[in-house]
């Protein structure tokens, strides 16, 4: 390969990988969600058992991970749209990625209490 054409895997590659990984994780969540919701028609008692397991602190951490995946996937998707459809997008793609990461961190900090508050109260008391 000619010098300078080998992709080195910097921010653009890692955002591409993270976008694909979060997309797959969201897909599997939706798949499981459809299956557990379908249980209500088959066996309401089984559905109630499954839903009761969702109220554990471990599942609360998984919910926080789901929020993280959805937020990053959505914000990065907007960045990808900007890179693709804005004429100056490729020039500013790295700055837009760091903006997305900054917004994502702020939103994830804001989601801590609403998503994990009940788990903390269950583990450590009110």
Secondary structure, 3 states (H helix, E strand, C coil): CCCCCCCCCCHHHHHHHHHHHHHHHHHHHHHHHHHHHHHHHHCHHHHHHHHHHCCCHHHHHHHHHHHHHHHHHHHHHHHHHHHHHCCCCHHHHHHHHHHHHHHHHHHHHHHHHHHHHHHHHHHHCC
